[in-house]
Structures are given as structure tokens and as C-alpha cells.
Amino acid sequence: MCLAIPARVVALPGPDAALIDIGGVRKRISLALVEGIAVGDYVIVHAGYALARLDPEEAERTLALFAEAAALLEAPGATP
Amino acid sequence: MKYIDEFRDGALARHLAGAIAREAEPTRHYSLMEFCGGHTHAISRYGIKDLLPPNVEMVHGPGCPVCVLPVGRIDSAIELASRPGLILATYADTMRVPASKGSSLLKAKARGADIRMVYSSADAIRIARDNPEREVVFFAIGFETTTPPTAVAILDAAALGLGNFSVFCNHVLTPAAIANILESPEVRDLGTVPLDGFIGPAHVSTVIGSQPYEYFAEEYGRPVVIAGFEPLDVMQAILMLVRQLNEGRAEVENEFTRAVTREGNGKAKALVAEVFELRRSFEWRGLGEVPYSALQIKEKYRRFDAEARYGLEYRSVADNKACECGAILRGVKKPIDCKVFGTVCTPENPIGSCMVSSEGACAAHYSYGRFKDVPVIAVAAP
């Protein structure tokens, strides 16, 4: 029920409206719950509404955190 | 797809599993509750349990809106849908939830009720606009993710002057449910359900922020790590919880920083506050009556409140006796502890709500884990 997916905004066809692209599938959604969305942004889409803008820098930081755990394991002397 | 695939990387998952195994102290047991059905589903689908050491255990929580909706509420929805001329618009999730006397919305639809499955609350508004001579009720359920879209629908209906639209509001609140679990005798007094920490909701937290969980960390001394719904997010959150417990910390940490802030979504919260207010009490399947755990429509928008408009009176109805959903939702039992799991109760013919939604603990275990419980026996060819 609370499932939501990250999707790229490809156009802003009207007030509080966005056209999004998810792996080639396009759909019109509402931007009534978010502010300052631009074309090219990724938004988290839930039941036809964008709930939040995805922060690309924070996403990179989280991926770096995963890699850090991996690096620790591969470090010399580490026992996985 | 971007922001999905990289959070499902198998090699990184194995590394994270290695880190968890190394950091979890062998003499200690870690009992962690994932509150959300979205996490339950990810844990089952990606086999995360198999990547964890035996002393790190996941306990399923009640964060599945379909699962916690009691029979009486579905009965009221069927009652509404059975009114001549009325159109009931609903998220598809509710269609197969068992109601009284072996009924469900799906069966009511088969009997001729005009029930329409919608993807969005905006679709319900569209149905009301397209059918001005018909009454249209939106069956609104869900946690803090679906509540803002319902608020927008009510405000749109007010702006459009839609006299034929109303909402049957069943929106519930995550923090109230977490508090109820922490206060339950099984956790607090009996100790039959050890709970050392929580994986906090992903998308609910995009709306309410991480701040509401700080109370649980401070008051109950349980760490909370908010995590995304992808498998690596869940693994990383488990690692962060293990670290907090090892270091004796009980803090709110945020793994899902790409979408969650401490404050949450101010615009969405303001819209919800405009339309809704706290309900004094609401019955949850499994948890019973929980005070101030749900929302109702404010007096100002009463004309859009289906409960007032149609004089709906709530009647509590007991679950099927054989069904263990209640205990499963409280983390007291597991799906395989239920006698009807996978035999009488299957996703095709659900007896209890946990077998209905893909996020339900029973449906998730049925889809992805039920054969793991069966020992593999090699039989030599004759």
C-alpha cells in the first residue's frame, strides 16, 4: 500500500501536474503535495502523487556507505 | 532503472551481510521489528533473512493498512456499495479482504454493486465529475502516505463544488501503532516478544519526517533506523541497528536520506492538518481499539464525510476463529504458527487479511518462503 517508486519528471504539462517516465512507461501525476519540481528531477510517486523529491547527492552518499562496508571486508586482515 | 537497480546489487548485499555477521556479537540476540509491510515484502522477496546470522531475527510489524483494517470497516464499505445508485471507488488492495458472512468487496461487485478500483484519489474525483447524477464514495484507507492524496481530493471536491462526492475515511497513524506495540503486555511485561529496535517506515517518513520517532528512542530506549524499501536499504538499516545496540545507543538514524528529512513534507502535512483531525479511538485488527490512532474529517468538511452523510455506525466483528492475523500483526506469532496458513488460507482464498495484500506477512511468506519450511528429501530413483 505504501509502495512508491522513483520516477523521472519529463515534462510539466500544467499547474501541479507532471509527466513522469518509469523505465519507458509514461504517466501524468499530481504535484499538489510537493514544491519546486523541475524537469529532470526524480520524484517518489505514490498513488498518482509525488510525495517527495529524490535528493541525488544523498543517494550517492548512501551508495558510498554500502561500498564502505564492502571495502572494510576486503581490507587486508579482515575476516569476513 | 535509476535509484532502483543500484539498491538491489547482489554483490553489495553479500558484503553488507558479511559486515552484519562480523559485527553482531555471537553471545547476543538481536530482535528487530520492521514496522512496514513494504519492508516485510522486501525481506521475503529478496531472501534477506537467509543472509542474516541466526542471532539477528526480524519480527514483522503491523504496518500493512489492508491487514489492520478490521472486518467491521469492510462491512460498512459493502453496506455503502450496496446502496442503489451509489458508486464506491477504492484502492484495489481492499477488494479481497474478508468481510462478515464470507463476503468481500469483490463478491459484492459480482453481486452487482458498482465498485470501481482506482489508482489514485484523483480518479475518484474524476468518477464523481463524470457521474453528476450518482453518489460517489471514496473508500480511503492507509497510513500517512495515502492520507495527503485524500486531503487533496476533499479540497478539490470543495473547490469544484462536487455535491455528490464523499470520503469514507479510515486513515491510520504509524506512531500510534508503534506506541501500542511497545506498550503491549507481550513486549512490556511478559517479555514474550523481545524487541530491541525498529526499522522505521520509508515512504510514511517522507511525509511525517524522522522527528516523530525520537519519542520512541528517548522514552522506550529503542533505536529506530528509517530505511528505504530496497533490499540494500534494509540490510544497511539492520547493520546500523546492530551497531547502535552494540554501542548501547538508542537514537533515530536515517538511512533513507535521499527522500526523508527530519521535518518531512511540510506542504503535505499542512494539507492533512487542514482537512483531518484525530479520531478519539479506532479499532485495528490485531491491536484492538487504539486511542488517537486514526483520523476523521473535520467539521468544516463534514459534507464530504461519508460516515456522517450516510449515518454509518461502526460494528466490531470478530475475525475468523482459525485465523492468527491478530497475533501475527503484534509480532507474537509467525505465519507458519497458524493452522490454516497455506492450507485453507491462501492468496487465492484468504481467510485473514495478512494473506490478502502482498505486503501482508502471510502473503509474503506464502509467495517467497513457504517451501523453505519443507525439508528437502532426496529419494533414489527406483
Chai-1 contact restraints between the chains, C-beta under 6 A:
chainA,res_idxA,chainB,res_idxB,connection_type,confidence,min_distance_angstrom,max_distance_angstrom,comment,restraint_id
A,M1,B,P65,contact,1.0,0.0,6.0,A-B,restraint_1
A,M1,B,D93,contact,1.0,0.0,6.0,A-B,restraint_2
A,M1,B,G142,contact,1.0,0.0,6.0,A-B,restraint_3
A,C2,B,G38,contact,1.0,0.0,6.0,A-B,restraint_4
A,C2,B,T145,contact,1.0,0.0,6.0,A-B,restraint_5
A,C2,B,H203,contact,1.0,0.0,6.0,A-B,restraint_6
A,C2,B,V204,contact,1.0,0.0,6.0,A-B,restraint_7
A,L3,B,G38,contact,1.0,0.0,6.0,A-B,restraint_8
A,A4,B,H203,contact,1.0,0.0,6.0,A-B,restraint_9
A,P6,B,Y3,contact,1.0,0.0,6.0,A-B,restraint_10
A,G23,B,M1,contact,1.0,0.0,6.0,A-B,restraint_11
A,S30,B,A122,contact,1.0,0.0,6.0,A-B,restraint_12
A,A32,B,V152,contact,1.0,0.0,6.0,A-B,restraint_13
A,L33,B,P148,contact,1.0,0.0,6.0,A-B,restraint_14
A,L33,B,K267,contact,1.0,0.0,6.0,A-B,restraint_15
A,L33,B,A268,contact,1.0,0.0,6.0,A-B,restraint_16
A,E35,B,K267,contact,1.0,0.0,6.0,A-B,restraint_17
A,I44,B,A259,contact,1.0,0.0,6.0,A-B,restraint_18
A,H46,B,T145,contact,1.0,0.0,6.0,A-B,restraint_19
A,A47,B,S120,contact,1.0,0.0,6.0,A-B,restraint_20
A,A47,B,T146,contact,1.0,0.0,6.0,A-B,restraint_21
A,A47,B,P149,contact,1.0,0.0,6.0,A-B,restraint_22
A,G48,B,Y119,contact,1.0,0.0,6.0,A-B,restraint_23
A,G48,B,S120,contact,1.0,0.0,6.0,A-B,restraint_24
A,G48,B,A122,contact,1.0,0.0,6.0,A-B,restraint_25
A,Y49,B,P149,contact,1.0,0.0,6.0,A-B,restraint_26
A,L51,B,T206,contact,1.0,0.0,6.0,A-B,restraint_27
A,A52,B,T206,contact,1.0,0.0,6.0,A-B,restraint_28
A,A52,B,A259,contact,1.0,0.0,6.0,A-B,restraint_29
A,L54,B,R258,contact,1.0,0.0,6.0,A-B,restraint_30
A,L54,B,A259,contact,1.0,0.0,6.0,A-B,restraint_31
A,D55,B,R258,contact,1.0,0.0,6.0,A-B,restraint_32
A,E58,B,T257,contact,1.0,0.0,6.0,A-B,restraint_33
A,E58,B,R258,contact,1.0,0.0,6.0,A-B,restraint_34
A,A59,B,R258,contact,1.0,0.0,6.0,A-B,restraint_35
A,F66,B,L12,contact,1.0,0.0,6.0,A-B,restraint_36
A,F66,B,L232,contact,1.0,0.0,6.0,A-B,restraint_37
A,A69,B,H15,contact,1.0,0.0,6.0,A-B,restraint_38
A,A69,B,L16,contact,1.0,0.0,6.0,A-B,restraint_39
A,A69,B,A19,contact,1.0,0.0,6.0,A-B,restraint_40
A,A70,B,L12,contact,1.0,0.0,6.0,A-B,restraint_41
A,A70,B,H15,contact,1.0,0.0,6.0,A-B,restraint_42
A,L73,B,H15,contact,1.0,0.0,6.0,A-B,restraint_43
A,L73,B,G18,contact,1.0,0.0,6.0,A-B,restraint_44
A,P80,B,G18,contact,1.0,0.0,6.0,A-B,restraint_45
